[in-house]
Amino acid sequence: MNIQKKLSHVEFLNREYNISHMPYERELSYFNYIKEGNLDEAMKLYKPINKVDMGILSDDDLRNMKYHFVVSVALITRYCIEGGMQSEEAYNLSDIYIRSVDKCKKEEEVNSLLYEAVRDYTQRMHIIRKNNRYPKAVILCLDYIYDNLHTKITLEKLAEVSGLTTAYISKLFHKEVGATVSEYIKKKRIEAAENMLKYSNYSCIEIADYLCFCSESHFIQAFKKMTGYTPKSYRDRFFRTH
């Protein structure tokens, strides 16, 4: 494939038909506003996907829009990780939106989904920037915890991940997060259990085992203390309601 020849041809066609990409400075501002959680400014620069302002990645109009959607979400994801969003959360959001756009049948559905994604990421970043200005060592620990809720998480492992001593990371984590490492891990496991109860058919004992609670009874007790519901009553009330 002669890339230079193809590049010259595309540049000629774009000039001929007055097709241009988003100016680089405007693009940087747009993604940085999302990263900063500045919804008002991000939405001022937001533009729906269309053939006039975007490059042509496919001759099929709908597929072209989907390709641009994937590129946009991929860039937003990386900007948000750089801005402090936990990487696994950002990538999971990206996966959800990309799987969703794959099912879109109409061009307006793609733009509606992009609008939702931009607002979602920006609002999440606003909360993160407002509440969670953590040092890098703490962010590394948070990412590790998020990725490993289904395994035993030790203070020694977090010290290894963060490059600090166990005593120092324990003190720093408590100071920055406002909870001890064990309290935070339990909180995140209960939150994961809430989602499993709402959106899956796993039994209570399976969830307790998967999230590394020492027993089903310990899981039930911890879950009720944090949510006010037993796992069964929580599922009865919230199963697939959102």
C-alpha positions as YAML, in Angstrom:
chain: A
units: angstrom
residues:
- id: 1
  name: MET
  ca: [0.00, 0.00, 0.00]
- id: 2
  name: ASN
  ca: [1.40, 3.38, -1.04]
- id: 3
  name: ILE
  ca: [0.45, 5.48, 1.98]
- id: 4
  name: GLN
  ca: [1.97, 8.70, 0.66]
- id: 5
  name: LYS
  ca: [0.02, 8.42, -2.58]
- id: 6
  name: LYS
  ca: [-3.21, 7.79, -0.71]
- id: 7
  name: LEU
  ca: [-2.48, 10.67, 1.67]
- id: 8
  name: SER
  ca: [-1.95, 13.06, -1.23]
- id: 9
  name: HIS
  ca: [-5.18, 11.89, -2.84]
- id: 10
  name: VAL
  ca: [-7.20, 12.37, 0.36]
- id: 11
  name: GLU
  ca: [-5.72, 15.84, 0.90]
- id: 12
  name: PHE
  ca: [-6.68, 16.79, -2.67]
- id: 13
  name: LEU
  ca: [-10.26, 15.57, -2.21]
- id: 14
  name: ASN
  ca: [-10.63, 17.35, 1.12]
- id: 15
  name: ARG
  ca: [-9.46, 20.63, -0.40]
- id: 16
  name: GLU
  ca: [-11.67, 20.11, -3.44]
- id: 17
  name: TYR
  ca: [-14.80, 19.50, -1.38]
- id: 18
  name: ASN
  ca: [-13.89, 21.86, 1.46]
- id: 19
  name: ILE
  ca: [-13.72, 19.05, 4.04]
- id: 20
  name: SER
  ca: [-11.71, 19.79, 7.18]
- id: 21
  name: HIS
  ca: [-11.11, 18.22, 10.56]
- id: 22
  name: MET
  ca: [-11.71, 19.93, 13.87]
- id: 23
  name: PRO
  ca: [-8.92, 22.50, 14.46]
- id: 24
  name: TYR
  ca: [-6.28, 21.01, 16.75]
- id: 25
  name: GLU
  ca: [-6.44, 23.83, 19.32]
- id: 26
  name: ARG
  ca: [-10.23, 23.54, 19.52]
- id: 27
  name: GLU
  ca: [-9.96, 19.78, 19.91]
- id: 28
  name: LEU
  ca: [-7.45, 20.17, 22.75]
- id: 29
  name: SER
  ca: [-9.72, 22.65, 24.52]
- id: 30
  name: TYR
  ca: [-12.72, 20.37, 24.08]
- id: 31
  name: PHE
  ca: [-11.07, 17.31, 25.61]
- id: 32
  name: ASN
  ca: [-9.43, 19.33, 28.36]
- id: 33
  name: TYR
  ca: [-12.79, 20.78, 29.40]
- id: 34
  name: ILE
  ca: [-14.11, 17.22, 29.69]
- id: 35
  name: LYS
  ca: [-11.01, 16.25, 31.69]
- id: 36
  name: GLU
  ca: [-11.54, 19.22, 34.01]
- id: 37
  name: GLY
  ca: [-15.23, 18.40, 34.51]
- id: 38
  name: ASN
  ca: [-16.27, 21.74, 33.01]
- id: 39
  name: LEU
  ca: [-19.62, 20.76, 31.50]
- id: 40
  name: ASP
  ca: [-20.67, 24.24, 30.33]
- id: 41
  name: GLU
  ca: [-17.51, 24.84, 28.32]
- id: 42
  name: ALA
  ca: [-17.34, 21.27, 27.02]
- id: 43
  name: MET
  ca: [-20.89, 21.49, 25.68]
- id: 44
  name: LYS
  ca: [-20.12, 24.81, 23.98]
- id: 45
  name: LEU
  ca: [-17.46, 23.00, 21.92]
- id: 46
  name: TYR
  ca: [-19.44, 19.80, 21.48]
- id: 47
  name: LYS
  ca: [-20.53, 19.14, 17.91]
- id: 48
  name: PRO
  ca: [-22.55, 16.19, 16.60]
- id: 49
  name: ILE
  ca: [-20.75, 13.89, 14.20]
- id: 50
  name: ASN
  ca: [-21.32, 14.76, 10.55]
- id: 51
  name: LYS
  ca: [-19.58, 14.25, 7.22]
- id: 52
  name: VAL
  ca: [-18.96, 17.93, 6.63]
- id: 53
  name: ASP
  ca: [-16.78, 18.58, 9.68]
- id: 54
  name: MET
  ca: [-15.31, 15.12, 10.16]
- id: 55
  name: GLY
  ca: [-12.95, 13.01, 8.06]
- id: 56
  name: ILE
  ca: [-14.36, 10.13, 6.06]
- id: 57
  name: LEU
  ca: [-13.36, 6.81, 7.65]
- id: 58
  name: SER
  ca: [-15.94, 4.75, 5.75]
- id: 59
  name: ASP
  ca: [-18.05, 5.19, 2.63]
- id: 60
  name: ASP
  ca: [-21.03, 3.98, 4.63]
- id: 61
  name: ASP
  ca: [-22.45, 7.01, 6.47]
- id: 62
  name: LEU
  ca: [-23.60, 5.14, 9.57]
- id: 63
  name: ARG
  ca: [-20.38, 3.15, 9.88]
- id: 64
  name: ASN
  ca: [-18.39, 6.36, 9.41]
- id: 65
  name: MET
  ca: [-20.23, 7.91, 12.35]
- id: 66
  name: LYS
  ca: [-19.63, 4.85, 14.50]
- id: 67
  name: TYR
  ca: [-15.90, 4.93, 13.75]
- id: 68
  name: HIS
  ca: [-15.75, 8.60, 14.78]
- id: 69
  name: PHE
  ca: [-17.74, 7.78, 17.91]
- id: 70
  name: VAL
  ca: [-15.20, 5.12, 18.90]
- id: 71
  name: VAL
  ca: [-12.29, 7.51, 18.30]
- id: 72
  name: SER
  ca: [-13.97, 10.24, 20.37]
- id: 73
  name: VAL
  ca: [-14.75, 7.93, 23.30]
- id: 74
  name: ALA
  ca: [-11.23, 6.48, 23.22]
- id: 75
  name: LEU
  ca: [-9.72, 9.97, 23.45]
- id: 76
  name: ILE
  ca: [-12.14, 11.07, 26.16]
- id: 77
  name: THR
  ca: [-11.30, 7.94, 28.15]
- id: 78
  name: ARG
  ca: [-7.58, 8.64, 28.08]
- id: 79
  name: TYR
  ca: [-7.99, 12.31, 28.95]
- id: 80
  name: CYS
  ca: [-10.17, 11.35, 31.93]
- id: 81
  name: ILE
  ca: [-7.65, 8.78, 33.18]
- id: 82
  name: GLU
  ca: [-4.98, 11.46, 32.96]
- id: 83
  name: GLY
  ca: [-7.33, 13.72, 34.93]
- id: 84
  name: GLY
  ca: [-7.69, 11.25, 37.80]
- id: 85
  name: MET
  ca: [-10.49, 8.85, 36.87]
- id: 86
  name: GLN
  ca: [-9.69, 5.29, 37.89]
- id: 87
  name: SER
  ca: [-8.47, 3.56, 34.73]
- id: 88
  name: GLU
  ca: [-10.70, 0.51, 35.06]
- id: 89
  name: GLU
  ca: [-13.79, 2.67, 35.55]
- id: 90
  name: ALA
  ca: [-12.87, 4.76, 32.50]
- id: 91
  name: TYR
  ca: [-12.23, 1.71, 30.31]
- id: 92
  name: ASN
  ca: [-15.40, -0.01, 31.50]
- id: 93
  name: LEU
  ca: [-17.41, 3.09, 30.60]
- id: 94
  name: SER
  ca: [-15.71, 3.11, 27.20]
- id: 95
  name: ASP
  ca: [-16.60, -0.54, 26.62]
- id: 96
  name: ILE
  ca: [-20.23, 0.09, 27.54]
- id: 97
  name: TYR
  ca: [-20.59, 3.04, 25.15]
- id: 98
  name: ILE
  ca: [-18.78, 1.32, 22.28]
- id: 99
  name: ARG
  ca: [-20.91, -1.81, 22.62]
- id: 100
  name: SER
  ca: [-23.96, 0.46, 22.68]
- id: 101
  name: VAL
  ca: [-23.03, 2.35, 19.53]
- id: 102
  name: ASP
  ca: [-22.49, -0.94, 17.74]
- id: 103
  name: LYS
  ca: [-26.24, -1.56, 18.13]
- id: 104
  name: CYS
  ca: [-27.31, 1.83, 16.78]
- id: 105
  name: LYS
  ca: [-29.35, 1.63, 13.58]
- id: 106
  name: LYS
  ca: [-29.74, 5.34, 12.82]
- id: 107
  name: GLU
  ca: [-27.36, 8.28, 12.63]
- id: 108
  name: GLU
  ca: [-29.33, 10.28, 15.20]
- id: 109
  name: GLU
  ca: [-28.96, 7.41, 17.67]
- id: 110
  name: VAL
  ca: [-25.15, 7.65, 17.37]
- id: 111
  name: ASN
  ca: [-25.16, 11.39, 18.05]
- id: 112
  name: SER
  ca: [-27.59, 10.99, 20.93]
- id: 113
  name: LEU
  ca: [-25.28, 8.39, 22.48]
- id: 114
  name: LEU
  ca: [-22.20, 10.59, 21.98]
- id: 115
  name: TYR
  ca: [-23.99, 13.50, 23.65]
- id: 116
  name: GLU
  ca: [-24.81, 11.23, 26.59]
- id: 117
  name: ALA
  ca: [-21.23, 9.93, 26.80]
- id: 118
  name: VAL
  ca: [-19.70, 13.42, 26.80]
- id: 119
  name: ARG
  ca: [-22.02, 14.60, 29.55]
- id: 120
  name: ASP
  ca: [-21.49, 11.41, 31.55]
- id: 121
  name: TYR
  ca: [-17.68, 11.53, 31.46]
- id: 122
  name: THR
  ca: [-17.61, 15.29, 32.14]
- id: 123
  name: GLN
  ca: [-19.98, 15.05, 35.11]
- id: 124
  name: ARG
  ca: [-17.97, 12.19, 36.57]
- id: 125
  name: MET
  ca: [-14.78, 14.23, 36.17]
- id: 126
  name: HIS
  ca: [-16.44, 17.19, 37.89]
- id: 127
  name: ILE
  ca: [-17.10, 15.01, 40.94]
- id: 128
  name: ILE
  ca: [-13.58, 13.57, 40.85]
- id: 129
  name: ARG
  ca: [-11.93, 16.97, 40.53]
- id: 130
  name: LYS
  ca: [-14.08, 18.36, 43.31]
- id: 131
  name: ASN
  ca: [-13.68, 15.56, 45.82]
- id: 132
  name: ASN
  ca: [-10.75, 13.35, 44.93]
- id: 133
  name: ARG
  ca: [-7.52, 15.20, 44.39]
- id: 134
  name: TYR
  ca: [-5.40, 12.23, 45.42]
- id: 135
  name: PRO
  ca: [-1.60, 11.84, 45.21]
- id: 136
  name: LYS
  ca: [-0.34, 9.41, 42.59]
- id: 137
  name: ALA
  ca: [0.50, 6.73, 45.18]
- id: 138
  name: VAL
  ca: [-3.10, 6.73, 46.42]
- id: 139
  name: ILE
  ca: [-4.49, 6.62, 42.87]
- id: 140
  name: LEU
  ca: [-2.31, 3.56, 42.17]
- id: 141
  name: CYS
  ca: [-3.78, 1.89, 45.26]
- id: 142
  name: LEU
  ca: [-7.34, 2.80, 44.26]
- id: 143
  name: ASP
  ca: [-6.81, 1.36, 40.79]
- id: 144
  name: TYR
  ca: [-5.36, -1.84, 42.24]
- id: 145
  name: ILE
  ca: [-8.27, -2.23, 44.66]
- id: 146
  name: TYR
  ca: [-10.80, -1.62, 41.86]
- id: 147
  name: ASP
  ca: [-9.15, -4.32, 39.73]
- id: 148
  name: ASN
  ca: [-8.80, -6.89, 42.50]
- id: 149
  name: LEU
  ca: [-12.00, -6.86, 44.57]
- id: 150
  name: HIS
  ca: [-12.33, -10.58, 43.81]
- id: 151
  name: THR
  ca: [-8.95, -11.43, 45.37]
- id: 152
  name: LYS
  ca: [-7.34, -10.99, 48.77]
- id: 153
  name: ILE
  ca: [-5.91, -7.47, 48.99]
- id: 154
  name: THR
  ca: [-3.14, -6.89, 51.51]
- id: 155
  name: LEU
  ca: [-1.49, -3.73, 52.78]
- id: 156
  name: GLU
  ca: [1.83, -5.26, 51.74]
- id: 157
  name: LYS
  ca: [0.62, -5.49, 48.14]
- id: 158
  name: LEU
  ca: [-0.57, -1.88, 48.17]
- id: 159
  name: ALA
  ca: [2.81, -0.81, 49.54]
- id: 160
  name: GLU
  ca: [4.46, -2.66, 46.65]
- id: 161
  name: VAL
  ca: [2.11, -1.08, 44.10]
- id: 162
  name: SER
  ca: [2.62, 2.45, 45.45]
- id: 163
  name: GLY
  ca: [6.35, 2.13, 46.14]
- id: 164
  name: LEU
  ca: [5.91, 3.17, 49.78]
- id: 165
  name: THR
  ca: [6.20, 1.40, 53.12]
- id: 166
  name: THR
  ca: [3.13, -0.25, 54.60]
- id: 167
  name: ALA
  ca: [3.04, 2.23, 57.47]
- id: 168
  name: TYR
  ca: [3.32, 5.27, 55.20]
- id: 169
  name: ILE
  ca: [0.76, 4.16, 52.59]
- id: 170
  name: SER
  ca: [-1.67, 3.21, 55.35]
- id: 171
  name: LYS
  ca: [-1.37, 6.66, 56.91]
- id: 172
  name: LEU
  ca: [-1.46, 8.50, 53.57]
- id: 173
  name: PHE
  ca: [-4.45, 6.50, 52.33]
- id: 174
  name: HIS
  ca: [-6.44, 7.23, 55.48]
- id: 175
  name: LYS
  ca: [-5.56, 10.92, 55.33]
- id: 176
  name: GLU
  ca: [-6.50, 11.35, 51.65]
- id: 177
  name: VAL
  ca: [-9.48, 9.01, 51.31]
- id: 178
  name: GLY
  ca: [-10.96, 9.52, 54.75]
- id: 179
  name: ALA
  ca: [-11.18, 5.80, 55.45]
- id: 180
  name: THR
  ca: [-8.77, 3.05, 56.35]
- id: 181
  name: VAL
  ca: [-7.68, 0.66, 53.60]
- id: 182
  name: SER
  ca: [-9.85, -2.13, 55.00]
- id: 183
  name: GLU
  ca: [-12.90, 0.15, 55.33]
- id: 184
  name: TYR
  ca: [-12.50, 1.37, 51.75]
- id: 185
  name: ILE
  ca: [-12.10, -2.17, 50.37]
- id: 186
  name: LYS
  ca: [-15.21, -3.32, 52.20]
- id: 187
  name: LYS
  ca: [-17.16, -0.31, 50.89]
- id: 188
  name: LYS
  ca: [-16.13, -1.05, 47.31]
- id: 189
  name: ARG
  ca: [-16.97, -4.71, 47.68]
- id: 190
  name: ILE
  ca: [-20.43, -3.86, 48.95]
- id: 191
  name: GLU
  ca: [-20.92, -1.48, 46.01]
- id: 192
  name: ALA
  ca: [-19.88, -4.28, 43.64]
- id: 193
  name: ALA
  ca: [-22.28, -6.61, 45.41]
- id: 194
  name: GLU
  ca: [-25.10, -4.10, 44.90]
- id: 195
  name: ASN
  ca: [-24.51, -4.18, 41.16]
- id: 196
  name: MET
  ca: [-24.33, -7.98, 41.11]
- id: 197
  name: LEU
  ca: [-27.60, -8.20, 43.01]
- id: 198
  name: LYS
  ca: [-29.27, -5.70, 40.68]
- id: 199
  name: TYR
  ca: [-27.99, -6.96, 37.35]
- id: 200
  name: SER
  ca: [-27.04, -10.63, 37.69]
- id: 201
  name: ASN
  ca: [-28.54, -13.88, 38.88]
- id: 202
  name: TYR
  ca: [-25.65, -14.85, 41.16]
- id: 203
  name: SER
  ca: [-26.75, -16.20, 44.50]
- id: 204
  name: CYS
  ca: [-25.86, -14.54, 47.77]
- id: 205
  name: ILE
  ca: [-23.26, -17.20, 48.61]
- id: 206
  name: GLU
  ca: [-21.71, -16.91, 45.13]
- id: 207
  name: ILE
  ca: [-21.38, -13.14, 45.49]
- id: 208
  name: ALA
  ca: [-19.91, -13.47, 48.97]
- id: 209
  name: ASP
  ca: [-17.37, -15.99, 47.69]
- id: 210
  name: TYR
  ca: [-16.49, -13.99, 44.58]
- id: 211
  name: LEU
  ca: [-15.90, -10.78, 46.57]
- id: 212
  name: CYS
  ca: [-13.75, -12.56, 49.15]
- id: 213
  name: PHE
  ca: [-15.98, -12.27, 52.20]
- id: 214
  name: CYS
  ca: [-14.97, -14.86, 54.78]
- id: 215
  name: SER
  ca: [-18.51, -16.30, 54.90]
- id: 216
  name: GLU
  ca: [-22.01, -15.72, 53.61]
- id: 217
  name: SER
  ca: [-23.17, -14.59, 57.05]
- id: 218
  name: HIS
  ca: [-20.34, -12.05, 57.26]
- id: 219
  name: PHE
  ca: [-21.32, -10.73, 53.82]
- id: 220
  name: ILE
  ca: [-25.00, -10.41, 54.80]
- id: 221
  name: GLN
  ca: [-24.07, -8.60, 58.01]
- id: 222
  name: ALA
  ca: [-21.70, -6.17, 56.25]
- id: 223
  name: PHE
  ca: [-24.16, -5.56, 53.42]
- id: 224
  name: LYS
  ca: [-27.04, -4.76, 55.76]
- id: 225
  name: LYS
  ca: [-24.88, -2.47, 57.88]
- id: 226
  name: MET
  ca: [-23.88, -0.39, 54.85]
- id: 227
  name: THR
  ca: [-27.11, -0.39, 52.82]
- id: 228
  name: GLY
  ca: [-29.85, -0.99, 55.37]
- id: 229
  name: TYR
  ca: [-31.03, -4.03, 53.38]
- id: 230
  name: THR
  ca: [-30.25, -7.70, 53.47]
- id: 231
  name: PRO
  ca: [-28.94, -8.92, 50.09]
- id: 232
  name: LYS
  ca: [-32.25, -10.72, 49.45]
- id: 233
  name: SER
  ca: [-34.43, -7.70, 50.23]
- id: 234
  name: TYR
  ca: [-32.12, -5.49, 48.16]
- id: 235
  name: ARG
  ca: [-32.47, -7.77, 45.14]
- id: 236
  name: ASP
  ca: [-36.24, -8.04, 45.62]
- id: 237
  name: ARG
  ca: [-36.51, -4.26, 45.53]
- id: 238
  name: PHE
  ca: [-33.90, -3.22, 42.95]
- id: 239
  name: PHE
  ca: [-33.36, -6.16, 40.57]
- id: 240
  name: ARG
  ca: [-33.04, -4.70, 37.06]
- id: 241
  name: THR
  ca: [-35.02, -1.58, 37.93]
- id: 242
  name: HIS
  ca: [-32.41, 0.87, 36.50]
...
